[in-house]
Amino acid sequence: MAVQTITLGGGCFWCVEAVYELVDGVLGVESGYSNGQLRQPSYEQVCEGRTGHAEVVRVRFDDERIPLREILEIFFTVHDPTTRDRQGNDVGPQYRSAIYWHTPEQEAVVCEVHAEADRALGGRVVTELAREDNYWPAEAYHQHYFAQHPQQGYCAWVIAPKVEKFRKTFRERVRG
């Protein structure tokens, strides 16, 4: 087994986390904040939009079971990478589309898949690409949020459709 970690921001971290918790080959996910200036930010500070952090999910995966390329293809399918600082009604710099790599080898794959997505979407992709920096885990109540609160309004109306899109589009990648 070859374990890797990639950090993804696709709007609210609850949405991204809910999808990757279902991906076969993903070993774990953790919601957090990344690539901002403030050390150890809180949810409230990040929501103010002044820390520079994105809401992200750290995805640990077995690259012998699912390669980084497929992790990224899922990412570009389950969120809108063409809207700056927003996903649906979630608006602010903390909701930006972002991919933060951990190794130079990942950087090469990230740039390649990003370029492919940008071409496919007519040059409109605004996803930020950078090395992960100043990561801090989100508070415990944010972890595994959709799994614990599927009937909550935001979960039912916003997250559930994204999870269903993943299930339909990547049927062969859904954890068994």
Backbone as ProteinMPNN parsed JSONL, in Angstrom:
{"seq_chain_A": "MAVQTITLGGGCFWCVEAVYELVDGVLGVESGYSNGQLRQPSYEQVCEGRTGHAEVVRVRFDDERIPLREILEIFFTVHDPTTRDRQGNDVGPQYRSAIYWHTPEQEAVVCEVHAEADRALGGRVVTELAREDNYWPAEAYHQHYFAQHPQQGYCAWVIAPKVEKFRKTFRERVRG", "coords_chain_A": {"N_chain_A": [[0.839, -1.181, 0.0], [0.524, 2.208, -0.835], [0.373, 5.111, 0.671], [-1.035, 8.291, 0.242], [-1.578, 11.833, 0.663], [-3.803, 14.404, -0.159], [-4.976, 17.741, -0.398], [-8.061, 19.271, -0.594], [-10.18, 21.895, -1.659], [-13.435, 22.673, -2.111], [-15.623, 24.475, -1.849], [-17.962, 24.417, 0.802], [-16.622, 22.464, 3.386], [-18.021, 20.278, 4.351], [-19.428, 19.207, 2.203], [-17.456, 18.245, 0.391], [-16.11, 16.438, 2.028], [-18.192, 14.563, 2.539], [-18.508, 13.298, 0.062], [-15.916, 12.143, -0.442], [-15.71, 10.379, 1.677], [-17.056, 8.219, 0.76], [-15.596, 7.089, -1.271], [-14.03, 4.388, -2.737], [-10.931, 3.178, -1.763], [-10.124, 5.451, -0.508], [-8.747, 6.266, 2.531], [-9.145, 7.882, 4.695], [-10.628, 10.981, 5.763], [-10.357, 14.427, 6.592], [-11.755, 17.347, 7.738], [-10.791, 20.759, 7.46], [-8.806, 23.787, 7.618], [-6.925, 25.704, 5.325], [-3.96, 27.193, 3.898], [-3.939, 29.895, 4.676], [-3.228, 32.929, 6.557], [-3.384, 33.188, 9.39], [-2.44, 31.427, 12.299], [-3.682, 28.361, 13.491], [-6.601, 28.771, 13.107], [-10.04, 29.456, 13.995], [-13.362, 28.208, 13.217], [-15.183, 30.342, 13.185], [-13.457, 32.538, 12.806], [-12.427, 31.952, 10.253], [-14.778, 32.035, 8.76], [-15.306, 34.743, 8.783], [-13.813, 35.59, 6.702], [-11.324, 36.797, 6.596], [-8.955, 35.542, 7.232], [-7.661, 34.298, 5.216], [-7.767, 31.608, 4.775], [-8.893, 28.568, 3.177], [-11.79, 26.513, 3.312], [-11.231, 23.148, 3.62], [-10.626, 19.677, 2.723], [-8.627, 17.161, 3.864], [-7.515, 14.439, 2.173], [-6.76, 11.169, 2.614], [-5.367, 8.512, 0.858], [-5.074, 5.305, -0.753], [-2.891, 4.936, -3.164], [-2.501, 2.786, -4.79], [-4.899, 1.62, -5.05], [-6.624, 3.654, -5.857], [-5.714, 6.078, -8.056], [-4.14, 9.351, -7.844], [-4.954, 10.969, -9.994], [-7.611, 10.073, -10.484], [-8.812, 10.749, -8.065], [-8.74, 13.503, -8.354], [-10.271, 13.844, -10.678], [-12.789, 13.157, -9.729], [-13.11, 15.272, -7.917], [-13.223, 17.548, -9.672], [-15.645, 17.029, -10.814], [-17.653, 17.002, -8.849], [-17.948, 19.537, -7.805], [-18.226, 23.07, -8.604], [-15.774, 24.309, -10.455], [-15.534, 26.751, -11.671], [-16.431, 29.05, -10.512], [-15.529, 31.84, -8.723], [-14.559, 32.032, -5.385], [-16.922, 30.91, -4.337], [-19.568, 28.547, -3.899], [-22.531, 27.606, -4.94], [-24.867, 28.909, -2.696], [-22.998, 29.47, -0.809], [-20.743, 31.856, -0.096], [-17.674, 33.553, -0.331], [-14.153, 33.984, 0.341], [-13.236, 31.742, 1.699], [-14.557, 29.642, 0.576], [-13.41, 28.996, -1.8], [-12.377, 27.262, -4.781], [-9.881, 24.87, -4.647], [-6.743, 23.183, -4.878], [-4.379, 21.65, -2.99], [-1.241, 20.491, -3.012], [1.039, 17.927, -1.75], [3.488, 16.897, -2.41], [6.207, 17.159, -4.819], [5.766, 15.384, -6.945], [3.009, 15.049, -6.875], [2.28, 17.657, -7.538], [2.842, 17.808, -10.288], [0.91, 16.04, -11.396], [-1.444, 17.264, -10.494], [-1.31, 19.75, -11.862], [-1.482, 18.866, -14.497], [-4.051, 17.544, -14.617], [-5.648, 19.694, -13.877], [-5.218, 21.425, -16.06], [-6.419, 19.906, -18.085], [-9.098, 19.878, -17.198], [-9.612, 22.611, -17.326], [-9.42, 23.096, -20.093], [-11.585, 21.491, -20.94], [-13.669, 22.907, -19.827], [-13.769, 25.268, -21.173], [-11.719, 27.128, -20.571], [-12.375, 28.343, -18.169], [-11.793, 27.605, -15.546], [-11.116, 28.331, -12.187], [-9.695, 27.317, -10.125], [-7.535, 27.331, -7.395], [-4.112, 26.543, -7.22], [-1.603, 25.156, -5.264], [1.109, 24.433, -2.968], [0.282, 22.703, 0.001], [-0.199, 24.666, 2.901], [0.125, 25.895, 6.183], [-1.974, 24.377, 7.445], [-4.833, 23.562, 9.407], [-6.76, 21.512, 11.505], [-10.334, 21.316, 11.401], [-12.853, 22.049, 13.876], [-14.086, 19.497, 16.103], [-16.875, 19.032, 15.849], [-17.357, 19.506, 13.175], [-16.34, 17.364, 11.77], [-17.051, 14.557, 9.761], [-19.648, 15.378, 9.216], [-21.961, 15.234, 7.459], [-22.484, 12.481, 7.507], [-23.297, 12.193, 10.135], [-25.479, 13.888, 10.333], [-27.595, 13.594, 8.309], [-30.248, 14.376, 7.796], [-30.427, 17.028, 8.417], [-31.152, 20.343, 7.306], [-29.294, 21.745, 5.448], [-27.671, 19.624, 4.777], [-29.493, 17.805, 3.597], [-30.506, 19.3, 1.405], [-28.329, 20.48, 0.05], [-25.866, 18.982, 0.286], [-26.589, 16.24, -0.085], [-27.481, 16.029, -2.872], [-25.002, 16.354, -4.186], [-23.598, 14.146, -3.283], [-25.18, 12.16, -4.389], [-24.772, 12.688, -7.106], [-22.062, 11.994, -7.302], [-22.302, 9.225, -6.703], [-23.763, 8.301, -8.947], [-22.199, 9.105, -11.177], [-19.67, 8.041, -10.699], [-19.966, 5.297, -10.222], [-18.52, 2.875, -10.118], [-16.551, 3.496, -8.331], [-17.605, 3.766, -5.823], [-17.511, 3.026, -2.444], [-17.781, -0.292, -1.297]], "CA_chain_A": [[0.0, 0.0, 0.0], [1.233, 3.48, -0.891], [-0.572, 6.107, 1.167], [-0.785, 9.687, -0.093], [-2.547, 12.808, 1.152], [-4.012, 15.589, -0.989], [-5.89, 18.634, 0.292], [-8.986, 19.792, -1.595], [-11.195, 22.866, -1.269], [-14.489, 22.751, -3.126], [-16.766, 25.069, -1.168], [-18.119, 23.95, 2.178], [-15.9, 21.2, 3.567], [-18.955, 19.172, 4.599], [-19.786, 18.608, 0.905], [-16.309, 17.503, -0.133], [-15.904, 15.329, 2.954], [-19.255, 13.561, 2.352], [-18.211, 12.54, -1.162], [-14.701, 11.327, -0.332], [-15.914, 9.287, 2.634], [-17.665, 7.104, 0.029], [-14.725, 6.662, -2.365], [-13.233, 3.185, -2.517], [-9.513, 3.492, -1.817], [-9.859, 6.549, 0.424], [-8.513, 5.703, 3.865], [-9.64, 8.804, 5.701], [-10.799, 12.39, 5.408], [-10.405, 15.341, 7.729], [-12.088, 18.721, 7.382], [-9.907, 21.727, 8.084], [-8.585, 25.098, 7.016], [-5.571, 25.684, 4.773], [-3.371, 28.227, 3.056], [-4.219, 31.242, 5.158], [-2.14, 33.538, 7.331], [-3.544, 33.023, 10.834], [-2.145, 30.093, 12.81], [-4.724, 27.702, 14.274], [-7.843, 29.552, 13.072], [-11.321, 28.835, 14.357], [-14.39, 28.282, 12.182], [-15.725, 31.694, 13.188], [-12.471, 33.419, 12.189], [-12.371, 31.643, 8.823], [-16.043, 32.511, 8.17], [-15.236, 36.199, 8.612], [-13.195, 35.804, 5.401], [-10.117, 37.629, 6.662], [-7.762, 34.772, 7.602], [-7.043, 33.798, 3.988], [-7.905, 30.149, 4.687], [-9.979, 27.897, 2.472], [-12.318, 25.303, 3.939], [-10.653, 22.057, 2.837], [-10.634, 18.317, 3.236], [-7.429, 16.358, 3.629], [-7.933, 13.114, 1.731], [-5.704, 10.142, 2.636], [-5.815, 7.453, -0.032], [-4.138, 4.27, -1.189], [-2.769, 5.193, -4.6], [-2.513, 1.529, -5.538], [-6.324, 1.319, -5.268], [-7.178, 4.774, -6.617], [-4.644, 7.045, -8.303], [-4.418, 10.772, -7.631], [-5.698, 11.457, -11.162], [-9.037, 9.802, -10.288], [-9.235, 11.588, -6.938], [-8.941, 14.847, -8.897], [-11.403, 13.806, -11.611], [-13.982, 13.228, -8.876], [-13.146, 16.64, -7.407], [-13.685, 18.479, -10.698], [-17.016, 16.676, -11.189], [-18.644, 17.191, -7.779], [-18.117, 20.947, -7.439], [-18.092, 23.975, -9.747], [-14.466, 24.955, -10.383], [-15.524, 27.966, -12.496], [-16.935, 30.198, -9.755], [-14.516, 32.331, -7.779], [-14.956, 32.297, -3.994], [-18.336, 30.588, -4.117], [-20.209, 27.319, -4.34], [-23.949, 27.8, -4.649], [-25.135, 30.049, -1.821], [-21.848, 29.689, 0.077], [-19.961, 32.893, -0.756], [-16.563, 34.102, 0.431], [-12.867, 33.393, -0.061], [-13.048, 30.443, 2.343], [-15.243, 28.633, -0.231], [-12.77, 28.914, -3.113], [-11.939, 25.983, -5.325], [-8.43, 24.819, -4.433], [-6.038, 21.905, -4.724], [-3.096, 21.862, -2.326], [-0.464, 19.251, -3.083], [1.967, 17.657, -0.651], [4.789, 16.477, -2.948], [6.438, 17.612, -6.201], [5.133, 14.435, -7.873], [1.592, 15.414, -6.908], [2.144, 18.931, -8.247], [2.807, 17.537, -11.728], [-0.399, 15.446, -11.717], [-2.44, 18.309, -10.246], [-1.257, 20.716, -12.963], [-1.955, 18.193, -15.711], [-5.5, 17.345, -14.54], [-6.226, 21.038, -13.88], [-5.198, 21.911, -17.446], [-7.44, 19.15, -18.821], [-10.403, 20.384, -16.777], [-9.729, 23.972, -17.845], [-9.74, 22.967, -21.52], [-12.934, 20.934, -21.065], [-14.636, 23.913, -19.369], [-13.604, 26.494, -21.952], [-10.778, 28.081, -19.984], [-13.036, 29.073, -17.082], [-11.466, 27.06, -14.222], [-10.451, 29.301, -11.303], [-9.167, 26.551, -8.998], [-6.215, 27.718, -6.904], [-3.164, 25.437, -7.11], [-0.453, 25.532, -4.437], [1.512, 23.473, -1.949], [-0.459, 22.911, 1.25], [0.523, 25.502, 3.843], [-0.589, 26.367, 7.373], [-3.203, 23.605, 7.628], [-5.309, 23.375, 10.774], [-8.008, 20.741, 11.469], [-11.569, 21.964, 11.863], [-13.369, 21.61, 15.155], [-14.616, 18.123, 16.089], [-18.267, 18.954, 15.398], [-17.389, 19.576, 11.707], [-15.856, 16.113, 11.191], [-18.07, 13.554, 9.388], [-20.897, 16.094, 9.477], [-23.079, 14.682, 6.692], [-22.766, 11.128, 8.006], [-23.957, 12.308, 11.431], [-26.663, 14.762, 10.279], [-28.103, 13.574, 6.924], [-31.57, 14.993, 7.679], [-30.323, 18.46, 8.65], [-31.536, 21.047, 6.085], [-28.185, 21.956, 4.508], [-27.241, 18.295, 4.325], [-30.504, 17.225, 2.708], [-30.741, 20.09, 0.195], [-27.101, 20.867, -0.646], [-24.862, 17.924, 0.24], [-27.136, 14.989, -0.63], [-27.411, 15.978, -4.331], [-23.612, 16.162, -4.616], [-23.284, 12.745, -2.996], [-25.892, 11.363, -5.399], [-24.054, 12.887, -8.383], [-20.885, 11.136, -7.226], [-22.727, 7.817, -6.788], [-24.178, 7.995, -10.319], [-21.123, 9.342, -12.138], [-18.506, 7.205, -10.38], [-20.565, 4.084, -9.629], [-17.49, 1.846, -9.878], [-15.647, 3.981, -7.271], [-18.311, 3.852, -4.549], [-17.092, 2.014, -1.463], [-18.748, -1.4, -1.241]], "C_chain_A": [[0.881, 1.24, 0.0], [0.249, 4.584, -0.529], [-0.096, 7.509, 0.771], [-1.855, 10.544, 0.575], [-2.59, 13.962, 0.17], [-5.056, 16.431, -0.266], [-6.726, 19.374, -0.746], [-9.978, 20.768, -0.988], [-12.205, 23.009, -2.391], [-15.754, 23.35, -2.547], [-16.784, 24.603, 0.268], [-17.441, 22.594, 2.358], [-16.82, 20.035, 3.841], [-19.292, 18.45, 3.298], [-18.658, 17.724, 0.38], [-16.057, 16.269, 0.729], [-16.912, 14.208, 2.704], [-19.001, 12.702, 1.128], [-17.031, 11.611, -0.938], [-14.8, 10.234, 0.72], [-16.499, 8.05, 1.957], [-16.758, 6.503, -1.037], [-13.901, 5.446, -1.953], [-11.76, 3.525, -2.709], [-9.131, 4.674, -0.949], [-9.805, 5.959, 1.823], [-9.032, 6.6, 4.977], [-9.757, 10.203, 5.157], [-10.847, 13.208, 6.682], [-10.709, 16.734, 7.222], [-11.162, 19.669, 8.133], [-9.831, 23.018, 7.303], [-7.143, 25.125, 6.515], [-5.257, 26.942, 3.981], [-3.844, 29.632, 3.387], [-3.071, 31.734, 6.015], [-2.211, 33.245, 8.829], [-3.225, 31.589, 11.253], [-3.312, 29.611, 13.678], [-6.041, 28.491, 14.285], [-9.04, 28.751, 13.549], [-12.279, 28.966, 13.178], [-14.925, 29.712, 12.062], [-14.759, 32.663, 12.515], [-12.396, 33.202, 10.679], [-13.625, 32.18, 8.126], [-16.073, 34.019, 7.988], [-14.552, 36.563, 7.298], [-11.916, 36.603, 5.413], [-8.847, 36.85, 7.018], [-6.996, 34.286, 6.372], [-7.19, 32.298, 3.803], [-9.047, 29.736, 3.779], [-10.481, 26.775, 3.367], [-11.881, 24.148, 3.036], [-10.925, 20.705, 3.49], [-9.305, 17.683, 2.873], [-7.9, 14.945, 3.328], [-6.712, 12.198, 1.756], [-6.207, 8.973, 1.805], [-4.682, 6.498, -0.371], [-4.008, 4.399, -2.693], [-2.585, 3.929, -5.434], [-3.96, 1.105, -5.821], [-7.027, 2.41, -6.065], [-6.077, 5.813, -6.813], [-5.096, 8.487, -8.075], [-5.246, 11.338, -8.776], [-7.211, 11.247, -10.962], [-9.609, 10.575, -9.108], [-9.574, 12.984, -7.464], [-10.085, 14.894, -9.904], [-12.726, 13.855, -10.849], [-14.172, 14.663, -8.39], [-13.722, 17.608, -8.437], [-15.121, 18.199, -11.14], [-18.028, 17.067, -10.121], [-18.742, 18.625, -7.256], [-17.934, 21.788, -8.705], [-16.765, 24.712, -9.649], [-14.387, 26.262, -11.175], [-16.056, 29.194, -11.762], [-15.916, 30.59, -8.689], [-15.154, 32.609, -6.414], [-16.434, 32.003, -3.731], [-18.642, 29.186, -4.614], [-21.661, 27.462, -3.956], [-24.159, 29.044, -3.824], [-24.022, 30.321, -0.825], [-20.89, 30.643, -0.633], [-18.883, 33.413, 0.191], [-15.283, 33.392, 0.048], [-12.603, 32.025, 0.562], [-13.688, 29.313, 1.537], [-14.617, 28.475, -1.615], [-12.441, 27.477, -3.495], [-10.417, 25.947, -5.235], [-7.943, 23.38, -4.364], [-4.67, 22.237, -4.15], [-2.344, 20.539, -2.279], [0.509, 19.159, -1.92], [3.359, 17.287, -1.14], [4.967, 17.045, -4.36], [5.806, 16.671, -7.235], [3.635, 14.728, -7.99], [1.385, 16.702, -7.698], [2.028, 18.697, -9.75], [1.454, 16.982, -12.158], [-1.494, 16.491, -11.564], [-2.475, 19.286, -11.42], [-1.792, 20.116, -14.262], [-3.477, 18.039, -15.71], [-6.218, 18.696, -14.542], [-6.292, 21.583, -15.307], [-6.253, 21.2, -18.294], [-8.84, 19.657, -18.472], [-10.641, 21.785, -17.339], [-10.073, 23.958, -19.337], [-11.179, 22.496, -21.707], [-14.004, 21.964, -20.698], [-14.389, 25.273, -20.016], [-12.718, 27.548, -21.336], [-11.329, 28.855, -18.805], [-12.678, 28.59, -15.684], [-10.669, 28.084, -13.418], [-9.83, 28.61, -10.079], [-7.743, 26.997, -8.659], [-5.352, 26.468, -6.762], [-1.963, 25.908, -6.313], [-0.076, 24.353, -3.545], [0.685, 23.759, -0.694], [0.416, 23.682, 2.232], [-0.407, 25.884, 4.993], [-1.951, 25.689, 7.531], [-3.538, 23.516, 9.117], [-6.62, 22.593, 10.715], [-9.192, 21.553, 11.992], [-11.991, 21.346, 13.196], [-14.05, 20.248, 15.017], [-16.042, 18.049, 15.552], [-18.41, 19.076, 13.882], [-17.004, 18.249, 11.05], [-17.029, 15.156, 10.948], [-19.482, 14.12, 9.552], [-22.094, 15.477, 8.752], [-23.465, 13.298, 7.206], [-23.549, 11.18, 9.317], [-25.278, 13.08, 11.387], [-27.316, 14.747, 8.897], [-29.459, 14.262, 6.749], [-31.561, 16.501, 7.937], [-30.548, 19.171, 7.307], [-30.438, 21.195, 5.046], [-27.724, 20.624, 3.934], [-28.212, 17.727, 3.294], [-30.609, 17.973, 1.384], [-29.48, 20.399, -0.597], [-26.139, 19.693, -0.802], [-25.393, 16.664, -0.428], [-27.129, 14.947, -2.16], [-25.982, 15.783, -4.866], [-23.176, 14.71, -4.397], [-23.946, 11.849, -4.044], [-25.233, 11.491, -6.765], [-22.798, 12.016, -8.415], [-21.281, 9.677, -7.419], [-23.09, 7.422, -8.219], [-23.01, 8.072, -11.302], [-19.95, 8.386, -11.94], [-18.945, 5.921, -9.691], [-19.498, 3.049, -9.255], [-16.52, 2.24, -8.763], [-16.313, 4.086, -5.911], [-17.878, 2.676, -3.659], [-18.19, 0.968, -1.295], [-19.189, -1.79, 0.081]], "O_chain_A": [[1.861, 1.317, 0.74], [-0.608, 4.947, -1.334], [1.071, 7.862, 0.94], [-2.898, 10.045, 0.996], [-1.552, 14.444, -0.283], [-5.929, 15.887, 0.409], [-6.195, 20.016, -1.652], [-10.551, 20.505, 0.07], [-11.859, 23.422, -3.498], [-16.841, 22.802, -2.728], [-15.732, 24.414, 0.88], [-17.664, 21.678, 1.567], [-16.441, 18.892, 3.587], [-19.426, 17.227, 3.283], [-18.89, 16.585, -0.027], [-15.817, 15.181, 0.206], [-16.538, 13.036, 2.662], [-19.253, 11.497, 1.156], [-17.127, 10.415, -1.213], [-14.051, 9.259, 0.666], [-16.446, 6.954, 2.515], [-17.119, 5.498, -1.651], [-13.176, 5.473, -0.959], [-11.39, 4.105, -3.73], [-7.95, 4.887, -0.676], [-10.712, 5.24, 2.242], [-9.326, 6.128, 6.076], [-9.069, 10.571, 4.205], [-11.316, 12.742, 7.72], [-9.994, 17.251, 6.363], [-10.794, 19.422, 9.281], [-10.669, 23.305, 6.449], [-6.24, 24.632, 7.191], [-6.137, 27.64, 3.478], [-4.111, 30.445, 2.503], [-2.064, 31.045, 6.181], [-1.172, 33.071, 9.466], [-3.694, 30.641, 10.622], [-3.853, 30.363, 14.489], [-6.541, 28.841, 15.354], [-9.041, 27.521, 13.506], [-12.034, 29.74, 12.252], [-15.097, 30.224, 10.956], [-15.184, 33.519, 11.739], [-12.311, 34.163, 9.915], [-13.538, 32.719, 7.023], [-16.793, 34.523, 7.126], [-14.678, 37.691, 6.821], [-11.455, 37.048, 4.362], [-7.77, 37.441, 7.098], [-5.829, 33.908, 6.469], [-6.777, 31.765, 2.774], [-10.036, 30.454, 3.629], [-9.703, 26.156, 4.093], [-12.132, 24.168, 1.831], [-11.383, 20.61, 4.629], [-8.908, 17.673, 1.707], [-8.599, 14.329, 4.133], [-5.748, 12.414, 1.021], [-7.323, 8.492, 2.006], [-3.502, 6.839, -0.286], [-4.918, 4.013, -3.427], [-2.52, 4.003, -6.661], [-4.208, 0.317, -6.733], [-7.923, 2.123, -6.859], [-5.565, 6.365, -5.84], [-6.288, 8.791, -8.112], [-6.162, 12.123, -8.534], [-8.0, 12.149, -11.241], [-10.761, 11.008, -9.147], [-10.577, 13.575, -7.065], [-10.798, 15.895, -9.972], [-13.67, 14.519, -11.278], [-15.278, 15.201, -8.45], [-14.609, 18.399, -8.116], [-15.746, 19.049, -11.774], [-19.157, 17.429, -10.453], [-19.538, 18.899, -6.358], [-17.534, 21.272, -9.748], [-16.632, 25.64, -8.852], [-13.303, 26.822, -11.337], [-16.12, 30.276, -12.346], [-15.502, 29.772, -7.867], [-16.151, 33.324, -6.31], [-17.109, 32.735, -3.007], [-18.071, 28.704, -5.592], [-21.995, 27.441, -2.771], [-23.691, 30.122, -4.191], [-24.086, 31.294, -0.075], [-20.295, 30.287, -1.65], [-19.146, 33.678, 1.363], [-15.329, 32.3, -0.517], [-11.833, 31.234, 0.018], [-13.395, 28.144, 1.784], [-15.227, 27.884, -2.506], [-12.257, 26.608, -2.643], [-9.74, 26.871, -5.685], [-8.63, 22.489, -3.865], [-3.901, 22.999, -4.736], [-2.752, 19.597, -1.601], [0.773, 20.13, -1.212], [4.318, 17.353, -0.371], [3.983, 17.376, -5.021], [5.36, 17.125, -8.289], [3.068, 14.662, -9.081], [0.416, 16.821, -8.447], [1.2, 19.323, -10.411], [0.907, 17.407, -13.176], [-2.378, 16.593, -12.415], [-3.551, 19.614, -11.919], [-2.475, 20.792, -15.031], [-4.127, 18.37, -16.702], [-7.284, 18.827, -15.144], [-7.312, 22.139, -15.714], [-6.907, 21.828, -19.128], [-9.672, 19.844, -19.36], [-11.747, 22.103, -17.776], [-10.924, 24.725, -19.787], [-11.91, 23.039, -22.536], [-15.125, 21.899, -21.204], [-14.762, 26.307, -19.462], [-12.934, 28.741, -21.548], [-10.808, 29.918, -18.469], [-13.212, 29.12, -14.71], [-9.678, 28.634, -13.899], [-9.483, 29.276, -9.104], [-6.867, 27.034, -9.523], [-5.809, 25.451, -6.243], [-1.365, 26.935, -6.634], [-0.843, 23.402, -3.39], [0.421, 24.917, -0.367], [1.605, 23.4, 2.381], [-1.587, 26.162, 4.782], [-2.963, 26.361, 7.728], [-2.654, 23.411, 9.966], [-7.513, 22.964, 9.954], [-9.054, 22.365, 12.906], [-11.538, 20.266, 13.576], [-14.531, 19.893, 13.941], [-16.384, 17.089, 14.861], [-19.478, 18.779, 13.347], [-17.317, 18.035, 9.879], [-17.884, 14.97, 11.814], [-20.396, 13.414, 9.978], [-23.13, 15.226, 9.369], [-24.65, 12.986, 7.324], [-24.375, 10.305, 9.579], [-26.105, 12.948, 12.29], [-27.571, 15.821, 8.351], [-29.782, 14.69, 5.641], [-32.563, 17.178, 7.706], [-30.162, 18.637, 6.267], [-30.622, 20.815, 3.89], [-27.426, 20.519, 2.744], [-27.798, 17.229, 2.247], [-30.785, 17.346, 0.34], [-29.556, 20.567, -1.814], [-25.649, 19.436, -1.902], [-24.703, 16.078, -1.262], [-26.793, 13.902, -2.717], [-25.786, 15.12, -5.884], [-22.476, 14.128, -5.225], [-23.337, 10.894, -4.525], [-25.143, 10.511, -7.504], [-22.503, 11.379, -9.426], [-20.663, 8.967, -8.212], [-22.758, 6.32, -8.656], [-22.856, 7.201, -12.158], [-19.311, 7.973, -12.908], [-18.356, 5.512, -8.69], [-19.575, 2.426, -8.196], [-15.746, 1.404, -8.298], [-15.66, 4.458, -4.936], [-17.882, 1.515, -4.07], [-19.369, 1.297, -1.167], [-19.998, -2.708, 0.216]]}, "name": "protein", "num_of_chains": 1, "seq": "MAVQTITLGGGCFWCVEAVYELVDGVLGVESGYSNGQLRQPSYEQVCEGRTGHAEVVRVRFDDERIPLREILEIFFTVHDPTTRDRQGNDVGPQYRSAIYWHTPEQEAVVCEVHAEADRALGGRVVTELAREDNYWPAEAYHQHYFAQHPQQGYCAWVIAPKVEKFRKTFRERVRG"}
